[in-house]
Amino acid sequence: MAGIRFQSIRKIFGKTIAANDVSLEIKDGEFMVLLGPSGCGKTTLLRCLAGLEHVDAGRVFIGDRDVTDLAPRDRKIAMVFQSYAVFPHLTVFDNIAFGLKMQSRPKDEIKRRVHASAELLELSDYLARYPAQLSGGQRQRVAVARAIVMEAAVLLMDEPLSNLDALLRLQMRAELKRLHQEIKATTIYVTHDQVEALSLGDRIAVMQNGRIVQCDVPMSIYDYPANKFVGGFIGTPPMNFLRGVVSENETLKVAVGESQIAPSAALARALAAKNSQPILLGIRPENLTLAPTSQVNTIRAHVLVVEPLGSHKLLTMRVGTEILKVSVAPDQRVAPDEDVFLHFDPDKIRWMDAASGEAIR
């Protein structure tokens, strides 16, 4: 196993900059998730590490080795692709053993390592079957077993669960997390699914337009997004944003429509520098509560839609011209076309510059 270091990576396709001066260090044994929308550069970065794309600038290191100019076979990596890519004419055993056979490993070693990988992924009872006799989740596990049997220094996964249905994705997430805890291989996992990123990653690198805009542990990214893009991309539903204006009378407040929200004391000084300037208030749906009357840090809202979702109700509301999502308890009585008051917890609001979208710390 080994750590990974991207040093000022730049990759251009025609006029499109897919990776724009990307630097990132991944610790030995870490599970790093590259997260972002389609076209942000996450798969390109993974392919540069694998040697499937040659970088236009920068260096790639695995451990102490500079692998920038090495062929893929010399980088000691294993990769799981979005498609299963299993051989339909080979049994599960032969699919898992394929890479070892290509390396001309001894038969007893191949058997030992295949059985060990199959046991980790609960495939021991299926080794004699063909892929057509397996479910989609089982085929994906075969692809993962084929990668880990190589005992590579680095394991790369490019959206391996995107072809599975919701229930299988849920099961496979848990299996991948358990697998990493057992083999402790340095892993880079590419996905556009923020639920996968939050549940699997030791850290998450959020990418936008070929750059890493934030890299941190999952809950820090969720609670303290670096900008509006990260807040709006992470979370289901994503963070709400309201436009306000900083106003300072006797005490600093932010005017949102006809209401005023008082920031926490810790942020009041930073916001004071934005006097009379537009600002964004970012707040998660679960951090808004219904208030019985107008009070400090409340705002009037009009209920548009009520969605009962079992564990909670999801409310769609209008505040002025803005649309908000609010998560409330399932027994909360609220009906469409009703006017209510929403309470903001000042400690849960994330303040951002309206022009740049950058967080104000």
Legacy VTK file of the C-alpha trace (Angstrom):
# vtk DataFile Version 3.0
C-alpha trace
ASCII
DATASET POLYDATA
POINTS 361 float
0.000 0.000 0.000
1.116 3.575 -0.625
0.028 7.169 -0.475
-0.752 9.171 -3.630
0.211 12.696 -4.616
-1.070 14.760 -7.521
1.241 17.708 -8.130
-0.185 20.570 -10.229
-1.919 18.228 -12.685
-3.178 19.788 -15.899
-5.025 17.899 -18.635
-6.559 19.494 -21.734
-8.833 17.947 -24.360
-8.941 20.301 -27.331
-10.161 23.594 -25.859
-11.537 21.988 -22.693
-9.430 22.066 -19.533
-10.448 18.847 -17.752
-7.950 19.158 -14.883
-6.731 22.639 -14.042
-3.647 22.723 -11.782
-4.943 20.024 -9.421
-2.855 19.194 -6.360
-4.007 16.586 -3.861
-2.333 14.284 -1.343
-3.951 11.006 -0.288
-2.649 9.166 2.749
-1.620 5.518 2.811
-4.737 3.404 3.419
-7.138 6.331 3.020
-10.502 6.112 1.241
-10.660 9.308 -0.824
-13.793 10.219 -2.773
-13.653 12.505 -5.824
-17.106 14.068 -6.000
-18.659 16.396 -8.525
-21.106 16.730 -11.421
-20.514 15.270 -14.870
-17.676 17.037 -16.674
-15.944 18.366 -13.545
-12.734 16.385 -14.173
-12.948 13.661 -11.529
-12.715 10.703 -13.934
-9.959 12.451 -15.893
-7.925 12.766 -12.688
-8.471 9.083 -11.934
-7.401 8.093 -15.449
-4.260 10.230 -15.134
-3.379 8.269 -12.011
-4.081 4.974 -13.756
-1.925 5.927 -16.737
-4.873 5.796 -19.140
-4.395 9.516 -19.853
-1.048 11.284 -20.170
-0.900 14.554 -18.228
-0.082 17.786 -20.068
1.632 19.230 -16.982
2.374 18.187 -13.423
3.519 14.955 -11.788
1.828 11.888 -10.285
3.392 10.009 -7.360
2.465 6.656 -5.803
4.414 6.368 -2.584
7.907 7.615 -3.365
7.698 6.632 -7.048
7.125 9.195 -9.776
4.773 7.220 -12.034
3.877 10.065 -14.422
5.531 8.429 -17.417
5.062 4.776 -16.445
2.761 2.413 -18.345
-0.422 1.377 -16.470
0.883 -2.160 -15.883
3.914 -0.772 -14.029
1.963 1.412 -11.592
0.758 -1.410 -9.301
-2.864 -0.325 -9.403
-6.195 -2.127 -9.761
-9.318 -0.542 -11.198
-13.077 -1.157 -11.023
-15.055 0.457 -13.828
-18.618 1.731 -14.054
-19.652 -1.316 -16.112
-19.152 -4.780 -14.655
-16.728 -5.721 -17.467
-16.886 -9.406 -16.520
-16.203 -12.070 -19.136
-19.498 -13.875 -19.892
-17.751 -17.076 -21.060
-15.704 -17.459 -17.860
-16.843 -18.720 -14.475
-16.701 -16.447 -11.438
-13.475 -18.189 -10.378
-11.841 -17.596 -13.750
-13.055 -13.991 -13.895
-11.479 -13.240 -10.519
-8.315 -15.148 -11.433
-7.902 -13.529 -14.852
-5.260 -10.961 -13.849
-3.250 -13.494 -11.870
-3.246 -15.911 -14.809
-2.036 -13.148 -17.103
0.902 -12.735 -14.710
1.554 -16.498 -14.870
1.198 -16.939 -11.117
1.478 -20.484 -9.689
-1.810 -22.389 -9.637
-1.824 -22.885 -5.862
-1.266 -19.146 -5.315
-4.081 -18.287 -7.733
-6.461 -20.652 -5.947
-5.545 -19.300 -2.514
-5.915 -15.659 -3.482
-9.144 -16.163 -5.448
-10.773 -17.996 -2.549
-9.629 -15.309 -0.101
-11.085 -12.527 -2.284
-14.291 -14.463 -2.875
-14.734 -14.968 0.858
-14.277 -11.233 1.535
-17.021 -10.419 -0.972
-19.273 -13.356 -0.056
-18.854 -15.042 -3.440
-17.543 -18.396 -2.271
-20.786 -20.191 -3.170
-20.806 -18.777 -6.705
-17.298 -19.566 -7.977
-18.529 -22.221 -10.414
-21.306 -20.054 -11.863
-21.237 -17.882 -14.966
-22.080 -14.137 -14.923
-25.474 -14.767 -16.598
-26.444 -16.753 -13.482
-25.691 -13.833 -11.138
-27.600 -10.726 -10.096
-26.300 -7.248 -10.926
-24.952 -6.790 -7.406
-23.154 -10.121 -7.530
-21.544 -9.257 -10.883
-20.321 -5.978 -9.428
-18.819 -7.872 -6.496
-17.011 -10.129 -8.978
-15.496 -7.016 -10.594
-14.362 -5.751 -7.170
-12.939 -9.184 -6.245
-10.999 -9.288 -9.521
-9.400 -5.962 -8.562
-8.502 -6.704 -4.944
-7.107 -10.183 -5.757
-4.190 -8.419 -7.440
-3.141 -6.998 -4.038
-2.268 -3.728 -5.762
-0.871 -0.729 -3.915
-3.802 1.418 -5.048
-7.456 0.569 -5.759
-9.339 2.859 -8.155
-13.137 2.821 -8.508
-14.934 4.796 -11.217
-18.643 5.067 -10.303
-18.904 1.293 -9.675
-22.464 1.436 -8.296
-24.156 3.694 -10.840
-25.628 0.774 -12.835
-27.310 -0.775 -9.787
-30.800 -0.052 -8.499
-31.337 1.882 -5.255
-31.518 -1.135 -2.931
-28.440 -2.787 -4.416
-26.502 0.485 -4.150
-27.414 0.636 -0.468
-26.158 -2.919 0.090
-22.996 -2.456 -1.958
-22.078 0.773 -0.126
-22.029 -1.129 3.151
-20.026 -3.972 1.567
-17.435 -1.608 0.091
-17.021 0.155 3.441
-16.580 -3.180 5.236
-14.149 -4.337 2.549
-11.975 -1.240 2.938
-11.882 -1.688 6.710
-10.519 -5.203 6.148
-8.014 -4.742 3.306
-7.068 -1.117 4.155
-5.939 -0.413 0.583
-5.417 3.170 -0.527
-8.615 3.804 -2.468
-9.834 6.561 -4.780
-13.544 6.435 -5.500
-15.137 8.590 -8.210
-18.844 9.421 -7.968
-21.425 12.113 -8.647
-23.651 10.676 -5.880
-23.160 12.751 -2.746
-24.837 10.098 -0.546
-22.141 7.604 -1.600
-19.473 10.220 -0.932
-20.728 11.065 2.557
-21.167 7.429 3.581
-17.938 5.987 2.151
-15.193 8.597 2.211
-12.586 9.226 4.876
-12.273 12.529 3.021
-14.090 14.057 0.066
-12.539 16.217 -2.647
-15.337 18.221 -4.292
-14.512 19.178 -7.879
-15.918 21.903 -10.128
-14.691 22.912 -13.586
-11.460 20.924 -13.317
-10.509 22.198 -9.861
-10.821 20.933 -6.295
-12.928 23.543 -4.511
-12.982 21.836 -1.102
-11.307 18.798 0.453
-12.201 17.724 3.970
-13.875 15.043 6.081
-17.506 14.420 5.076
-19.294 16.198 7.929
-17.090 19.288 7.694
-18.015 19.611 4.025
-21.680 19.077 4.881
-21.723 21.533 7.790
-19.237 24.126 6.497
-19.334 24.267 2.678
-16.616 26.430 1.161
-19.007 28.113 -1.240
-22.521 28.085 -2.666
-21.681 25.355 -5.181
-20.597 22.899 -2.471
-23.586 23.705 -0.248
-25.973 23.283 -3.155
-24.384 20.037 -4.342
-24.062 18.219 -1.006
-27.200 17.150 0.817
-30.602 15.681 -0.030
-32.332 18.057 -0.387
-29.452 20.506 -0.836
-28.831 23.619 1.216
-31.360 26.461 0.917
-30.159 29.930 -0.074
-31.887 33.209 0.697
-30.724 36.598 -0.512
-30.443 39.327 2.107
-28.785 42.678 2.748
-26.549 43.512 5.699
-27.979 46.425 7.689
-26.540 47.940 10.851
-28.658 50.014 13.178
-28.080 49.481 16.874
-27.120 45.855 16.235
-26.029 44.228 13.005
-28.788 42.278 11.247
-29.487 40.931 7.790
-32.724 42.007 6.147
-34.496 39.182 4.294
-37.648 40.552 2.730
-39.579 42.186 5.567
-37.799 40.154 8.260
-34.447 40.483 9.971
-32.044 37.721 10.982
-29.377 38.343 13.605
-26.060 36.530 12.944
-24.209 34.771 15.721
-21.763 36.915 17.668
-18.845 34.995 16.151
-19.744 36.119 12.628
-21.096 39.592 13.320
-17.668 41.224 12.920
-17.014 39.537 9.547
-20.455 40.548 8.305
-20.024 44.140 9.504
-17.538 44.639 6.671
-20.373 43.861 4.240
-22.604 46.723 5.427
-25.358 47.530 2.875
-24.096 44.755 0.595
-26.144 41.763 -0.644
-25.410 38.475 1.053
-26.563 34.857 0.930
-27.934 32.910 3.889
-27.386 29.166 3.465
-29.248 26.787 5.742
-30.003 23.078 5.627
-33.666 21.918 5.426
-33.376 20.090 8.770
-32.101 23.244 10.516
-35.309 25.197 9.933
-38.205 24.814 12.373
-41.810 25.968 12.382
-42.554 28.706 14.902
-46.030 29.440 16.334
-45.665 33.225 16.035
-43.345 35.867 14.682
-40.329 36.170 16.974
-36.585 36.804 16.844
-34.957 35.212 13.772
-38.213 34.141 12.130
-39.486 34.738 8.631
-42.917 34.350 7.079
-43.263 31.559 4.494
-46.053 30.176 2.322
-46.427 26.381 2.102
-46.652 25.085 -1.465
-46.247 21.293 -1.178
-46.240 18.762 1.677
-44.484 15.416 1.017
-44.856 12.706 3.701
-41.675 10.582 3.518
-42.138 8.280 6.494
-39.342 9.415 8.800
-40.106 13.086 8.082
-42.203 15.482 6.030
-40.552 17.542 3.323
-42.134 20.949 2.846
-41.674 23.136 -0.213
-42.172 26.796 0.719
-41.996 30.195 -0.867
-40.274 33.087 0.889
-40.713 36.172 -1.298
-39.505 34.938 -4.691
-37.264 32.195 -3.241
-38.200 28.508 -2.899
-37.115 26.655 0.267
-37.142 23.022 1.340
-37.853 22.327 5.016
-37.700 18.985 6.818
-40.076 18.579 9.790
-41.249 15.745 12.034
-43.827 13.391 10.479
-46.485 14.368 13.041
-46.095 18.100 12.366
-49.443 19.505 11.238
-49.038 21.679 8.194
-51.060 21.946 4.996
-50.530 23.311 1.486
-51.478 26.963 0.893
-50.865 27.763 4.569
-48.815 30.712 5.842
-46.345 29.808 8.589
-43.343 31.239 10.418
-39.906 29.674 9.998
-37.305 29.956 12.726
-33.595 30.224 11.824
-30.952 29.010 14.275
-28.162 31.625 13.855
-25.476 29.016 14.616
-26.683 26.880 11.703
-26.724 29.632 9.080
-23.809 29.677 6.638
-23.177 33.198 5.352
-21.832 33.681 1.847
-20.867 36.568 -0.379
-23.667 37.099 -2.923
-21.288 38.039 -5.738
-18.625 35.305 -5.435
-20.598 32.658 -3.541
-17.626 32.163 -1.197
-18.291 31.395 2.475
-17.717 34.157 5.025
-15.861 32.718 7.995
LINES 1 362
361 0 1 2 3 4 5 6 7 8 9 10 11 12 13 14 15 16 17 18 19 20 21 22 23 24 25 26 27 28 29 30 31 32 33 34 35 36 37 38 39 40 41 42 43 44 45 46 47 48 49 50 51 52 53 54 55 56 57 58 59 60 61 62 63 64 65 66 67 68 69 70 71 72 73 74 75 76 77 78 79 80 81 82 83 84 85 86 87 88 89 90 91 92 93 94 95 96 97 98 99 100 101 102 103 104 105 106 107 108 109 110 111 112 113 114 115 116 117 118 119 120 121 122 123 124 125 126 127 128 129 130 131 132 133 134 135 136 137 138 139 140 141 142 143 144 145 146 147 148 149 150 151 152 153 154 155 156 157 158 159 160 161 162 163 164 165 166 167 168 169 170 171 172 173 174 175 176 177 178 179 180 181 182 183 184 185 186 187 188 189 190 191 192 193 194 195 196 197 198 199 200 201 202 203 204 205 206 207 208 209 210 211 212 213 214 215 216 217 218 219 220 221 222 223 224 225 226 227 228 229 230 231 232 233 234 235 236 237 238 239 240 241 242 243 244 245 246 247 248 249 250 251 252 253 254 255 256 257 258 259 260 261 262 263 264 265 266 267 268 269 270 271 272 273 274 275 276 277 278 279 280 281 282 283 284 285 286 287 288 289 290 291 292 293 294 295 296 297 298 299 300 301 302 303 304 305 306 307 308 309 310 311 312 313 314 315 316 317 318 319 320 321 322 323 324 325 326 327 328 329 330 331 332 333 334 335 336 337 338 339 340 341 342 343 344 345 346 347 348 349 350 351 352 353 354 355 356 357 358 359 360
